[in-house]
Amino acid sequence: MLFFSYFKELVGKEVTVELKNDLAITGTLHSVDQYLNIKLENTRVVDEAKYPHMLSVKNCFIRGSVVRYVQLPPDGVDVDILHDATRREARGT
Amino acid sequence: MSWAGPDTFPATSLADNLDKKLLVILRDGRKLVGILRSFDQFANVVLERSTERIIVGELFCDLPLGLYVIRGENVVLIGELDPEKEELPSHMVRVSPADIRRAQKAERDATELKGTMRKRMEFLDLD
């Protein structure tokens, strides 16, 4: 639940999602769910020439299970709050 | 949210994409284009009038597939194709299924050849 809540705070920010098939997509985080499925808006593929079929795709749904990384803006993280939340979560289990 | 009615879907639902033409990328690298008719919480989807879009270099081909039920675990990405925009760069050439299969095989052979050559160079351990 921690990362679900964390991503909910990032809705509206620009992120780059790198998938396990090496496709990297930049876009605005529109929504996230309990499976960490991601919906991005205003998407553009990082290496456009390699993926011509994505040319007219501007919004997409990404299944959580295929995400390798979610690259965030450097100021997108409040490390202290994240640390506190992590400690709380660890104590709970 | 217990007060939400049965029709309120979570934020990332595909409900907004129903009856739209979508691009579905699968784990095996295939790209299917079709109209979303149904989905569920596992991202299983039903795609009507689906075609497989094969792209090799500048060539492309759409193979008609019909009505598909895709198991969610194979889905990588579901993209909304903007009807106003061109789906593919205009310089791409549509070819027949036979031609695209030939082009795919040529691409596979070239990658294989590159792979074996690299293995040979690595064996020599040139620095």
Backbone of each chain as ProteinMPNN parsed JSONL, in Angstrom:
{"seq_chain_A": "MLFFSYFKELVGKEVTVELKNDLAITGTLHSVDQYLNIKLENTRVVDEAKYPHMLSVKNCFIRGSVVRYVQLPPDGVDVDILHDATRREARGT", "coords_chain_A": {"N_chain_A": [[0.819, -1.215, 0.0], [2.097, 1.134, 0.523], [3.644, 2.1, -1.662], [1.619, 2.48, -3.499], [0.182, 4.581, -2.292], [2.246, 6.425, -2.364], [2.662, 6.805, -5.138], [0.203, 7.887, -5.738], [0.477, 10.403, -4.694], [2.141, 11.442, -6.59], [0.665, 11.92, -8.826], [0.031, 13.757, -11.755], [2.568, 14.6, -12.114], [5.541, 14.62, -14.218], [6.761, 11.643, -15.477], [9.069, 8.973, -16.277], [8.549, 5.873, -17.533], [10.131, 2.846, -17.449], [9.991, -0.144, -19.129], [9.945, -3.765, -18.772], [10.44, -4.824, -21.243], [12.264, -3.14, -22.289], [11.228, -0.866, -23.421], [10.809, 2.608, -23.109], [8.825, 5.107, -21.717], [7.766, 8.422, -21.607], [5.694, 10.54, -19.71], [2.751, 12.213, -18.357], [1.768, 11.423, -15.134], [-1.26, 9.964, -14.768], [-2.985, 8.262, -13.366], [-2.971, 5.689, -10.841], [-3.118, 2.324, -9.583], [-4.017, -0.273, -7.149], [-2.518, -2.441, -8.032], [-0.366, -1.21, -8.941], [-0.614, -0.617, -11.607], [-0.292, 1.675, -14.269], [-1.445, 4.744, -15.566], [-0.714, 6.828, -18.196], [-0.537, 10.16, -19.506], [-0.287, 12.285, -22.45], [1.857, 10.998, -23.737], [5.156, 10.201, -24.791], [7.43, 8.287, -26.621], [10.663, 7.32, -25.56], [12.78, 6.479, -27.283], [12.021, 7.211, -30.164], [12.207, 6.476, -32.911], [12.608, 3.805, -32.898], [10.244, 2.664, -32.217], [7.873, 2.894, -34.075], [5.149, 2.269, -34.129], [3.995, 3.445, -32.007], [3.439, 6.009, -32.565], [1.004, 7.57, -32.779], [-0.024, 7.298, -30.307], [-1.142, 8.748, -27.432], [-2.132, 8.554, -24.909], [-1.809, 6.089, -22.43], [-2.24, 2.832, -20.946], [-0.465, 1.078, -18.603], [0.464, -2.096, -17.629], [1.048, -3.048, -14.334], [2.737, -5.2, -13.763], [4.686, -5.25, -15.727], [6.462, -3.25, -15.409], [9.711, -1.97, -15.075], [11.33, 0.223, -14.131], [10.378, 3.352, -12.581], [11.015, 6.463, -13.431], [11.589, 9.383, -11.702], [10.949, 12.963, -11.279], [13.688, 14.928, -10.001], [13.006, 16.52, -7.819], [10.788, 15.315, -6.942], [10.598, 13.722, -4.777], [10.016, 13.57, -1.358], [12.193, 12.866, 0.827], [12.316, 12.489, 3.612], [9.643, 12.182, 4.486], [9.063, 9.894, 3.095], [10.859, 8.096, 4.265], [9.832, 8.028, 6.887], [7.285, 6.935, 6.425], [8.039, 4.454, 5.429], [9.29, 3.314, 7.638], [7.134, 3.143, 9.376], [5.512, 1.375, 8.007], [7.134, -0.874, 7.988], [7.228, -1.453, 10.689], [4.616, -2.203, 11.1], [4.339, -4.754, 9.844]], "CA_chain_A": [[0.0, 0.0, 0.0], [2.938, 2.324, 0.647], [3.979, 2.655, -2.975], [0.372, 2.939, -4.092], [-0.045, 5.92, -1.742], [3.313, 7.285, -2.844], [2.382, 7.179, -6.528], [-0.968, 8.759, -5.774], [0.982, 11.765, -4.458], [2.868, 11.907, -7.77], [-0.248, 12.129, -9.958], [0.19, 15.087, -12.324], [3.988, 14.869, -12.375], [6.134, 13.973, -15.39], [7.6, 10.492, -15.12], [9.449, 8.104, -17.38], [8.368, 4.489, -17.12], [10.903, 1.91, -18.26], [9.353, -1.447, -19.031], [10.851, -4.909, -18.821], [10.834, -5.09, -22.626], [13.194, -2.06, -22.604], [10.541, 0.323, -23.92], [10.746, 3.674, -22.104], [7.795, 6.067, -22.102], [7.655, 9.601, -20.739], [4.346, 11.093, -19.749], [2.231, 12.748, -17.104], [1.091, 10.361, -14.392], [-2.695, 10.272, -14.68], [-3.555, 7.513, -12.261], [-2.302, 4.451, -10.453], [-4.042, 1.52, -8.784], [-3.408, -1.138, -6.146], [-1.545, -3.33, -8.666], [0.631, -0.304, -9.509], [-0.856, -0.317, -13.012], [-0.082, 3.114, -14.448], [-2.016, 5.381, -16.75], [0.051, 8.025, -18.523], [-1.094, 11.022, -20.54], [0.705, 13.041, -23.226], [3.019, 10.138, -23.748], [6.051, 10.119, -25.938], [8.392, 7.217, -26.429], [12.003, 7.892, -25.438], [13.531, 6.231, -28.516], [10.858, 7.194, -31.056], [12.394, 5.832, -34.207], [12.609, 2.362, -32.723], [8.88, 2.189, -31.956], [6.976, 3.71, -34.908], [3.731, 1.982, -33.933], [3.497, 4.249, -30.879], [3.437, 7.412, -32.997], [-0.205, 8.341, -32.493], [-0.513, 6.984, -28.956], [-0.863, 9.858, -26.528], [-2.496, 8.109, -23.559], [-1.727, 4.643, -22.393], [-2.378, 2.075, -19.712], [0.661, 0.155, -18.492], [0.212, -3.099, -16.597], [2.067, -2.912, -13.295], [3.673, -6.322, -13.747], [5.726, -5.151, -16.754], [7.292, -2.079, -15.159], [11.022, -2.188, -14.455], [11.616, 1.429, -13.339], [9.622, 4.576, -12.791], [11.971, 7.539, -13.204], [10.863, 10.528, -11.173], [11.673, 14.236, -11.249], [14.571, 14.924, -8.829], [12.361, 17.14, -6.663], [9.514, 14.648, -6.735], [10.648, 12.867, -3.593], [10.342, 14.122, -0.046], [12.838, 11.678, 1.381], [11.991, 12.323, 5.044], [8.297, 11.618, 4.598], [9.155, 8.53, 2.587], [11.526, 7.313, 5.304], [8.884, 7.823, 7.994], [6.243, 6.001, 5.976], [8.647, 3.13, 5.313], [9.492, 2.787, 8.992], [5.809, 2.802, 9.9], [5.043, 0.173, 7.311], [7.97, -1.997, 8.436], [6.795, -1.779, 12.054], [3.298, -2.844, 11.006], [4.528, -6.174, 9.5]], "C_chain_A": [[0.85, 1.26, 0.0], [3.216, 2.945, -0.709], [2.748, 3.118, -3.722], [0.083, 4.363, -3.607], [0.996, 6.899, -2.273], [3.064, 7.749, -4.274], [1.167, 8.078, -6.625], [-0.549, 10.212, -5.54], [1.638, 12.333, -5.712], [1.963, 12.145, -8.978], [-0.121, 13.574, -10.436], [1.634, 15.406, -12.652], [4.425, 14.119, -13.637], [7.014, 12.822, -14.923], [8.013, 9.764, -16.386], [9.364, 6.675, -16.865], [9.205, 3.607, -18.033], [10.335, 0.526, -18.031], [10.379, -2.561, -19.132], [11.243, -5.265, -20.248], [11.708, -3.967, -23.181], [12.54, -0.832, -23.224], [10.469, 1.352, -22.792], [9.773, 4.736, -22.591], [7.755, 7.203, -21.098], [6.241, 10.126, -20.834], [3.958, 11.645, -18.399], [1.459, 11.64, -16.404], [-0.37, 10.753, -14.182], [-3.318, 9.546, -13.498], [-2.758, 6.238, -12.012], [-3.3, 3.647, -9.627], [-3.284, 0.574, -7.865], [-2.393, -2.107, -6.737], [-0.35, -2.537, -9.2], [0.578, -0.296, -11.034], [-0.786, 1.201, -13.123], [-0.813, 3.594, -15.685], [-1.246, 6.67, -16.975], [-0.681, 8.829, -19.58], [0.011, 11.796, -21.219], [1.994, 12.258, -23.362], [3.871, 10.365, -24.987], [7.096, 9.056, -25.594], [9.789, 7.822, -26.435], [12.817, 7.7, -26.714], [12.521, 6.078, -29.643], [11.034, 6.395, -32.323], [12.299, 4.318, -34.094], [11.196, 1.795, -32.562], [7.86, 3.002, -32.752], [5.498, 3.46, -34.655], [3.129, 2.823, -32.807], [3.298, 5.705, -31.275], [2.188, 8.174, -32.575], [-0.783, 8.043, -31.111], [-0.139, 8.115, -28.025], [-1.244, 9.531, -25.092], [-2.348, 6.608, -23.527], [-1.874, 4.101, -20.978], [-1.226, 1.084, -19.682], [0.406, -0.801, -17.343], [1.376, -3.065, -15.595], [3.146, -3.979, -13.362], [4.798, -6.18, -14.764], [6.647, -3.964, -16.533], [8.613, -2.503, -14.534], [11.35, -0.994, -13.562], [10.56, 2.488, -13.585], [10.574, 5.709, -12.434], [11.216, 8.802, -12.849], [11.658, 11.816, -11.308], [12.499, 14.306, -9.962], [13.929, 15.552, -7.594], [11.031, 16.458, -6.347], [9.44, 13.852, -5.448], [10.911, 13.695, -2.349], [10.875, 12.957, 0.764], [12.451, 11.435, 2.826], [10.628, 11.674, 5.221], [8.305, 10.157, 4.155], [9.796, 7.609, 3.623], [10.564, 7.0, 6.438], [7.838, 6.786, 7.622], [6.799, 4.587, 5.891], [8.837, 2.508, 6.68], [8.168, 2.341, 9.595], [5.316, 1.499, 9.311], [5.82, -1.057, 7.806], [7.544, -2.441, 9.84], [5.497, -2.551, 12.023], [3.409, -4.329, 10.694], [5.432, -6.82, 10.527]], "O_chain_A": [[0.412, 2.318, -0.452], [3.052, 4.15, -0.899], [2.826, 4.063, -4.507], [-0.223, 5.246, -4.409], [0.683, 8.047, -2.591], [3.23, 8.926, -4.593], [1.102, 8.942, -7.5], [-1.135, 11.135, -6.106], [1.694, 13.549, -5.891], [2.445, 12.532, -10.042], [-0.159, 14.505, -9.631], [1.914, 16.361, -13.376], [3.801, 13.149, -14.065], [7.897, 12.999, -14.084], [7.389, 9.915, -17.436], [10.021, 6.313, -15.889], [9.016, 3.612, -19.249], [10.21, 0.071, -16.893], [11.526, -2.341, -19.523], [12.256, -5.931, -20.462], [11.877, -3.85, -24.394], [13.227, 0.144, -23.524], [10.114, 1.019, -21.661], [9.871, 5.212, -23.722], [7.714, 6.977, -19.889], [5.654, 10.154, -21.915], [4.712, 11.565, -17.429], [0.601, 10.995, -17.005], [-0.676, 11.738, -13.511], [-4.08, 10.128, -12.727], [-1.985, 5.783, -12.854], [-4.221, 4.213, -9.038], [-2.055, 0.611, -7.804], [-1.494, -2.557, -6.027], [0.554, -3.094, -9.822], [1.578, -0.009, -11.692], [-1.166, 1.923, -12.201], [-0.803, 2.933, -16.723], [-1.131, 7.504, -16.076], [-1.359, 8.271, -20.443], [1.102, 11.958, -20.672], [3.084, 12.783, -23.134], [3.373, 10.675, -26.069], [7.567, 8.944, -24.462], [10.074, 8.727, -27.219], [13.47, 8.633, -27.182], [12.193, 4.96, -30.04], [10.112, 5.709, -32.764], [11.957, 3.631, -35.057], [10.975, 0.598, -32.748], [7.06, 3.728, -32.161], [4.671, 4.328, -34.929], [1.909, 2.905, -32.667], [3.019, 6.547, -30.422], [2.285, 9.293, -32.07], [-1.887, 8.477, -30.782], [1.042, 8.413, -27.844], [-0.741, 10.155, -24.158], [-2.715, 5.922, -24.481], [-1.667, 4.794, -19.982], [-1.031, 0.329, -20.635], [0.16, -0.375, -16.214], [2.543, -3.055, -15.986], [4.312, -3.721, -13.065], [5.781, -6.917, -14.684], [7.517, -3.689, -17.36], [8.641, -3.291, -13.589], [11.619, -1.166, -12.373], [9.928, 2.529, -14.641], [10.904, 5.897, -11.263], [10.327, 9.242, -13.579], [12.882, 11.788, -11.437], [12.062, 13.797, -8.929], [14.249, 15.182, -6.464], [10.238, 16.979, -5.563], [8.377, 13.366, -5.062], [11.895, 14.431, -2.279], [10.113, 12.164, 1.315], [12.273, 10.286, 3.23], [10.47, 10.737, 6.005], [7.65, 9.303, 4.752], [9.338, 6.487, 3.836], [10.48, 5.862, 6.899], [7.54, 5.878, 8.398], [6.113, 3.627, 6.24], [8.578, 1.32, 6.87], [8.087, 1.297, 10.243], [4.779, 0.638, 10.008], [5.25, -2.128, 8.013], [7.502, -3.633, 10.143], [5.293, -3.458, 12.83], [2.63, -5.112, 11.238], [5.723, -8.012, 10.431]]}, "seq_chain_B": "MSWAGPDTFPATSLADNLDKKLLVILRDGRKLVGILRSFDQFANVVLERSTERIIVGELFCDLPLGLYVIRGENVVLIGELDPEKEELPSHMVRVSPADIRRAQKAERDATELKGTMRKRMEFLDLD", "coords_chain_B": {"N_chain_B": [[-13.463, 2.276, -1.133], [-16.423, 2.366, 0.241], [-18.815, 3.582, -0.244], [-18.987, 3.977, -2.907], [-20.74, 3.495, -5.902], [-21.705, 0.587, -7.881], [-20.848, 1.181, -10.447], [-18.652, 2.753, -10.292], [-15.431, 2.9, -11.207], [-12.033, 2.019, -10.336], [-9.273, 4.421, -10.515], [-7.47, 3.727, -12.625], [-8.948, 2.375, -14.566], [-9.985, 0.724, -17.58], [-12.266, 1.627, -18.646], [-12.808, 4.06, -19.866], [-11.742, 3.634, -22.301], [-13.363, 1.95, -23.709], [-14.861, 0.623, -26.653], [-13.099, 1.978, -28.222], [-10.452, 2.42, -30.63], [-7.608, 0.641, -30.105], [-4.099, 0.189, -29.334], [-2.464, -2.696, -28.517], [0.231, -3.908, -26.815], [2.008, -6.871, -26.58], [3.621, -9.295, -24.408], [5.209, -10.999, -25.915], [6.111, -9.373, -27.859], [4.425, -8.791, -29.907], [2.219, -6.597, -31.679], [-1.0, -5.624, -31.389], [-3.867, -4.288, -32.944], [-7.006, -3.051, -32.252], [-10.574, -2.903, -31.454], [-11.622, -2.097, -28.278], [-13.665, -4.109, -26.436], [-14.226, -5.329, -24.035], [-13.059, -5.749, -20.631], [-11.214, -6.7, -17.644], [-10.347, -6.96, -14.099], [-7.862, -8.129, -14.235], [-6.693, -7.181, -16.428], [-7.374, -8.693, -18.615], [-8.5, -8.674, -21.917], [-11.004, -8.013, -24.426], [-10.787, -7.837, -27.817], [-12.118, -6.439, -30.656], [-12.308, -6.955, -34.206], [-9.556, -7.189, -34.61], [-6.166, -6.582, -35.629], [-2.893, -7.685, -36.465], [-0.156, -5.695, -36.251], [2.626, -5.594, -38.094], [5.902, -4.489, -38.162], [8.768, -3.902, -40.006], [11.621, -2.324, -40.264], [11.198, -0.017, -42.741], [8.936, -1.104, -43.687], [5.539, -2.229, -43.382], [2.747, -4.251, -42.249], [-0.648, -5.169, -41.922], [-2.136, -7.772, -40.394], [-5.186, -9.392, -40.56], [-7.084, -10.482, -37.762], [-9.457, -10.815, -36.346], [-11.876, -11.535, -33.79], [-10.556, -11.258, -30.631], [-9.609, -12.683, -27.491], [-7.636, -11.654, -24.977], [-5.359, -12.82, -22.625], [-4.703, -11.302, -19.564], [-2.111, -11.45, -18.36], [-0.313, -11.393, -20.414], [-0.325, -8.892, -21.393], [1.373, -5.909, -22.089], [1.179, -3.148, -22.593], [-1.441, -0.822, -23.134], [-2.469, 1.257, -25.534], [-4.026, 4.314, -26.433], [-5.143, 4.992, -29.578], [-4.863, 7.914, -31.282], [-7.414, 9.235, -33.152], [-7.17, 11.467, -34.748], [-4.543, 11.659, -35.417], [-1.822, 10.486, -37.469], [-1.308, 7.034, -37.673], [1.008, 5.748, -38.267], [4.343, 6.648, -39.326], [4.518, 8.625, -42.326], [6.282, 7.823, -44.282], [6.4, 5.146, -44.338], [5.991, 1.93, -45.852], [3.312, -0.017, -47.0], [3.142, -3.512, -47.174], [2.644, -6.857, -48.546], [1.462, -9.777, -46.643], [3.2, -11.97, -47.174], [5.551, -10.711, -48.032], [6.24, -9.251, -45.715], [6.75, -11.278, -43.925], [8.984, -12.384, -45.082], [10.752, -10.238, -44.795], [10.853, -10.114, -42.0], [12.104, -12.537, -41.43], [14.568, -12.08, -42.648], [15.499, -10.025, -41.024], [15.686, -11.381, -38.587], [17.653, -13.292, -39.233], [19.821, -11.599, -39.689], [20.204, -10.496, -37.137], [20.861, -12.82, -35.77], [23.238, -13.497, -37.017], [24.804, -11.309, -36.328], [24.91, -11.836, -33.611], [26.348, -14.303, -33.434], [28.775, -13.51, -34.536], [29.579, -11.637, -32.668], [29.923, -13.303, -30.481], [32.076, -14.781, -31.328], [34.065, -12.791, -31.466], [34.187, -12.063, -28.788], [35.189, -14.378, -27.718], [37.758, -14.313, -28.697], [38.679, -12.314, -27.169], [39.645, -9.654, -27.492], [41.226, -6.673, -26.624]], "CA_chain_B": [[-14.486, 3.298, -0.93], [-17.608, 1.522, 0.272], [-20.022, 4.273, -0.693], [-18.979, 4.076, -4.362], [-21.702, 2.599, -6.549], [-21.065, -0.488, -8.654], [-20.298, 1.65, -11.703], [-17.479, 3.612, -10.116], [-14.245, 2.103, -11.366], [-10.82, 2.664, -9.833], [-8.75, 5.446, -11.413], [-6.8, 3.262, -13.831], [-9.737, 1.412, -15.321], [-10.0, 0.883, -19.025], [-13.646, 1.938, -19.046], [-12.808, 5.198, -20.799], [-11.264, 3.201, -23.605], [-14.303, 1.023, -24.333], [-15.293, 0.941, -28.012], [-12.111, 2.796, -28.93], [-9.419, 1.658, -31.325], [-6.448, 0.661, -29.225], [-2.901, -0.593, -29.645], [-2.104, -3.53, -27.38], [1.535, -4.525, -26.988], [2.063, -8.092, -25.785], [4.945, -9.655, -23.882], [6.041, -11.634, -26.942], [6.54, -8.347, -28.803], [3.408, -8.53, -30.933], [1.399, -5.398, -31.513], [-2.334, -5.829, -31.927], [-4.704, -3.092, -33.007], [-8.407, -3.474, -32.311], [-11.547, -2.103, -30.695], [-11.816, -2.672, -26.951], [-15.069, -4.387, -26.142], [-14.392, -5.744, -22.652], [-11.839, -5.883, -19.853], [-11.488, -7.019, -16.242], [-9.321, -6.472, -13.166], [-6.557, -8.72, -14.553], [-6.349, -6.629, -17.742], [-7.838, -9.509, -19.732], [-9.286, -7.786, -22.781], [-11.609, -8.516, -25.654], [-10.504, -6.897, -28.898], [-12.868, -6.791, -31.858], [-11.704, -6.533, -35.488], [-8.152, -6.948, -34.308], [-5.164, -6.888, -36.644], [-1.542, -7.646, -35.936], [0.616, -4.744, -37.04], [4.027, -6.008, -38.126], [6.745, -3.435, -38.729], [10.174, -4.261, -40.182], [12.268, -1.201, -40.928], [10.253, 0.936, -43.329], [7.788, -1.855, -44.188], [4.572, -2.673, -42.385], [1.633, -5.029, -42.76], [-1.684, -5.44, -40.927], [-2.751, -9.076, -40.605], [-6.486, -9.442, -39.888], [-7.182, -11.588, -36.814], [-10.844, -11.032, -35.928], [-12.232, -11.285, -32.397], [-9.535, -11.84, -29.766], [-9.629, -12.548, -26.038], [-6.225, -11.664, -24.583], [-5.166, -13.019, -21.194], [-4.059, -10.109, -19.022], [-0.691, -11.585, -17.999], [0.492, -11.163, -21.608], [-0.44, -7.499, -21.821], [2.388, -4.976, -21.62], [0.713, -1.767, -22.647], [-2.621, -0.574, -23.961], [-2.376, 2.659, -25.917], [-5.17, 4.863, -27.151], [-4.723, 5.549, -30.858], [-5.533, 9.173, -31.543], [-7.969, 9.155, -34.509], [-6.774, 12.629, -35.546], [-3.145, 11.587, -35.817], [-1.387, 9.373, -38.304], [-0.878, 5.945, -36.796], [2.372, 5.379, -38.612], [5.019, 7.665, -40.137], [4.019, 8.567, -43.701], [7.239, 7.251, -45.226], [6.379, 3.684, -44.265], [5.366, 1.304, -47.019], [2.528, -1.21, -46.695], [3.445, -4.632, -48.061], [1.784, -8.03, -48.347], [1.919, -10.656, -45.556], [4.346, -12.779, -47.586], [6.734, -9.832, -48.028], [6.639, -8.861, -44.361], [7.325, -12.475, -43.307], [10.331, -12.485, -45.626], [11.533, -9.171, -44.156], [11.055, -10.517, -40.611], [13.116, -13.608, -41.428], [15.846, -11.433, -42.966], [15.92, -9.292, -39.826], [16.077, -12.395, -37.593], [18.938, -13.859, -39.649], [20.859, -10.582, -39.495], [20.475, -10.412, -35.704], [21.549, -14.046, -35.387], [24.593, -13.404, -37.532], [25.493, -10.355, -35.454], [25.115, -12.518, -32.334], [27.431, -15.289, -33.524], [30.016, -12.779, -34.77], [29.969, -11.041, -31.394], [30.415, -14.379, -29.617], [33.428, -15.135, -31.793], [34.968, -11.711, -31.055], [34.341, -12.155, -27.329], [36.062, -15.534, -27.455], [39.12, -13.887, -28.962], [38.985, -11.462, -26.012], [40.461, -8.535, -27.928], [40.965, -5.534, -25.732]], "C_chain_B": [[-15.836, 2.629, -0.942], [-18.848, 2.247, -0.218], [-20.11, 4.358, -2.218], [-19.947, 3.064, -4.95], [-20.991, 1.57, -7.408], [-20.417, 0.022, -9.936], [-19.08, 2.548, -11.54], [-16.234, 2.753, -10.158], [-13.062, 2.811, -10.728], [-10.182, 3.514, -10.92], [-8.14, 4.894, -12.693], [-7.646, 2.304, -14.64], [-9.701, 1.743, -16.802], [-11.381, 1.279, -19.533], [-13.71, 3.082, -20.042], [-12.42, 4.783, -22.196], [-12.211, 2.246, -24.31], [-14.759, 1.548, -25.684], [-14.325, 1.857, -28.748], [-11.105, 1.868, -29.6], [-8.136, 1.783, -30.513], [-5.294, -0.14, -29.788], [-2.569, -1.391, -28.4], [-0.751, -4.147, -27.678], [1.596, -5.716, -26.045], [3.494, -8.409, -25.368], [5.824, -10.302, -24.932], [6.43, -10.643, -28.044], [5.525, -8.042, -29.879], [2.643, -7.257, -30.622], [0.063, -5.638, -32.179], [-3.087, -4.507, -31.903], [-6.135, -3.564, -33.088], [-9.275, -2.592, -31.445], [-11.815, -2.807, -29.377], [-13.303, -2.868, -26.679], [-15.269, -4.755, -24.677], [-13.046, -5.85, -21.961], [-12.237, -6.317, -18.451], [-10.31, -6.595, -15.382], [-7.956, -7.064, -13.451], [-5.994, -8.154, -15.852], [-6.54, -7.657, -18.854], [-8.656, -8.574, -20.601], [-9.896, -8.548, -23.938], [-11.426, -7.445, -26.706], [-11.276, -7.341, -30.126], [-12.152, -6.254, -33.088], [-10.207, -6.274, -35.299], [-7.27, -7.306, -35.504], [-3.81, -6.867, -35.954], [-0.738, -6.737, -36.841], [2.086, -5.134, -36.958], [4.828, -4.917, -38.821], [8.18, -3.946, -38.803], [10.817, -3.124, -40.963], [11.239, -0.219, -41.427], [8.966, 0.244, -43.792], [6.826, -2.185, -43.063], [3.466, -3.468, -43.056], [0.646, -5.265, -41.622], [-2.331, -6.771, -41.261], [-4.077, -9.139, -39.863], [-6.589, -10.674, -38.992], [-8.618, -11.854, -36.364], [-11.049, -10.726, -34.458], [-11.242, -11.993, -31.491], [-9.86, -11.635, -28.3], [-8.184, -12.69, -25.594], [-6.129, -11.821, -23.077], [-4.285, -11.898, -20.649], [-2.569, -10.243, -18.748], [0.223, -11.335, -19.185], [0.515, -9.705, -22.046], [0.695, -6.671, -21.229], [1.782, -3.587, -21.515], [-0.523, -1.699, -23.518], [-2.637, 0.917, -24.263], [-3.582, 3.102, -26.709], [-4.659, 5.491, -28.44], [-5.544, 6.8, -31.145], [-6.083, 9.17, -32.966], [-7.56, 10.324, -35.399], [-5.372, 12.465, -36.114], [-2.912, 10.394, -36.723], [-0.874, 8.269, -37.392], [0.56, 5.55, -37.047], [3.019, 6.512, -39.396], [4.674, 7.486, -41.606], [4.998, 7.92, -44.671], [7.209, 5.724, -45.225], [5.566, 3.11, -45.405], [4.588, 0.07, -46.582], [2.877, -2.305, -47.697], [2.53, -5.808, -47.731], [2.318, -8.876, -47.192], [3.157, -11.476, -45.935], [5.631, -11.956, -47.531], [7.2, -9.513, -46.623], [7.258, -10.051, -43.634], [8.764, -12.646, -43.749], [11.24, -11.461, -44.937], [11.832, -9.518, -42.704], [12.154, -11.556, -40.513], [14.491, -13.003, -41.689], [16.387, -10.701, -41.748], [16.415, -10.253, -38.752], [17.442, -12.963, -37.933], [20.062, -12.88, -39.398], [21.211, -10.477, -38.018], [21.249, -11.631, -35.227], [23.007, -13.987, -35.803], [25.419, -12.46, -36.668], [25.839, -11.027, -34.124], [26.28, -13.474, -32.388], [28.764, -14.59, -33.751], [30.525, -12.189, -33.457], [30.543, -12.113, -30.484], [31.832, -14.76, -30.021], [34.43, -14.093, -31.344], [35.21, -11.783, -29.54], [35.272, -13.295, -26.96], [37.517, -15.143, -27.655], [39.618, -12.938, -27.878], [39.94, -10.334, -26.388], [40.182, -7.337, -27.04], [41.411, -4.214, -26.338]], "O_chain_B": [[-16.366, 2.34, -2.015], [-19.836, 1.605, -0.574], [-21.139, 4.748, -2.771], [-19.968, 1.904, -4.537], [-19.787, 1.682, -7.635], [-19.521, -0.633, -10.467], [-18.535, 3.047, -12.524], [-15.997, 1.959, -9.247], [-13.062, 4.034, -10.585], [-10.496, 3.361, -12.101], [-8.269, 5.515, -13.748], [-7.087, 1.472, -15.354], [-9.428, 2.871, -17.211], [-11.624, 1.263, -20.74], [-14.546, 3.089, -20.946], [-12.721, 5.478, -23.167], [-11.901, 1.773, -25.404], [-15.011, 2.741, -25.853], [-14.675, 2.446, -29.772], [-10.926, 0.714, -29.209], [-7.644, 2.884, -30.267], [-5.483, -1.034, -30.613], [-2.408, -0.812, -27.325], [-0.594, -4.837, -28.685], [1.279, -5.598, -24.861], [4.45, -7.857, -25.911], [7.048, -10.184, -24.871], [7.016, -11.038, -29.052], [5.729, -7.134, -30.684], [2.446, -6.891, -29.463], [-0.007, -5.833, -33.392], [-2.96, -3.716, -30.969], [-6.452, -4.409, -33.926], [-8.798, -1.665, -30.791], [-12.19, -3.979, -29.358], [-14.088, -1.919, -26.691], [-16.345, -4.528, -24.124], [-12.015, -6.019, -22.613], [-13.415, -6.313, -18.095], [-9.381, -5.95, -15.867], [-6.96, -6.543, -12.948], [-4.945, -8.594, -16.323], [-5.943, -7.525, -19.922], [-9.426, -7.764, -20.084], [-9.383, -9.58, -24.372], [-11.843, -6.301, -26.53], [-11.121, -8.47, -30.592], [-11.475, -5.228, -33.026], [-9.67, -5.272, -35.77], [-7.585, -8.207, -36.282], [-3.6, -6.134, -34.988], [-0.645, -6.968, -38.046], [2.714, -5.025, -35.905], [4.486, -4.477, -39.919], [8.747, -4.372, -37.797], [10.593, -2.974, -42.164], [10.486, 0.354, -40.639], [8.023, 0.902, -44.233], [7.241, -2.395, -41.924], [3.265, -3.379, -44.267], [1.051, -5.529, -40.49], [-2.999, -6.899, -42.287], [-4.1, -8.959, -38.645], [-6.229, -11.777, -39.402], [-8.963, -12.99, -36.036], [-10.472, -9.775, -33.93], [-11.099, -13.213, -31.573], [-10.325, -10.568, -27.898], [-7.569, -13.734, -25.811], [-6.738, -11.056, -22.329], [-3.239, -11.591, -21.22], [-1.829, -9.269, -18.883], [1.414, -11.09, -18.998], [1.266, -9.323, -22.943], [0.951, -6.72, -20.026], [1.865, -2.936, -20.473], [-0.644, -2.419, -24.509], [-2.798, 1.741, -23.363], [-4.098, 2.365, -27.55], [-3.841, 6.411, -28.407], [-6.77, 6.743, -31.239], [-5.299, 9.11, -33.914], [-7.587, 10.223, -36.625], [-5.038, 13.043, -37.148], [-3.684, 9.435, -36.745], [-0.108, 8.521, -36.461], [1.249, 5.073, -36.145], [2.317, 7.268, -40.069], [4.548, 6.361, -42.091], [4.605, 7.511, -45.764], [7.906, 5.083, -46.012], [4.593, 3.706, -45.866], [5.122, -0.79, -45.881], [2.908, -2.07, -48.905], [1.752, -5.767, -46.778], [3.474, -8.729, -46.796], [4.057, -11.658, -45.115], [6.664, -12.427, -47.054], [8.4, -9.5, -46.349], [8.174, -9.883, -42.829], [9.646, -12.992, -42.963], [12.362, -11.783, -44.544], [12.932, -9.255, -42.219], [13.023, -11.484, -39.644], [15.468, -13.365, -41.033], [17.585, -10.748, -41.468], [17.419, -9.996, -38.088], [18.296, -13.108, -37.058], [21.139, -13.27, -38.947], [22.388, -10.38, -37.672], [22.16, -11.526, -34.406], [23.899, -14.374, -35.048], [26.564, -12.75, -36.318], [26.921, -10.817, -33.576], [27.123, -13.47, -31.49], [29.784, -15.026, -33.217], [31.719, -12.227, -33.162], [31.532, -11.876, -29.791], [32.682, -15.028, -29.172], [35.521, -14.437, -30.891], [36.334, -11.579, -29.082], [36.049, -13.194, -26.01], [38.398, -15.565, -26.907], [40.823, -12.774, -27.689], [40.924, -10.087, -25.692], [39.028, -7.029, -26.743], [41.26, -3.165, -25.711]]}, "name": "protein", "num_of_chains": 2, "seq": "MLFFSYFKELVGKEVTVELKNDLAITGTLHSVDQYLNIKLENTRVVDEAKYPHMLSVKNCFIRGSVVRYVQLPPDGVDVDILHDATRREARGTMSWAGPDTFPATSLADNLDKKLLVILRDGRKLVGILRSFDQFANVVLERSTERIIVGELFCDLPLGLYVIRGENVVLIGELDPEKEELPSHMVRVSPADIRRAQKAERDATELKGTMRKRMEFLDLD"}
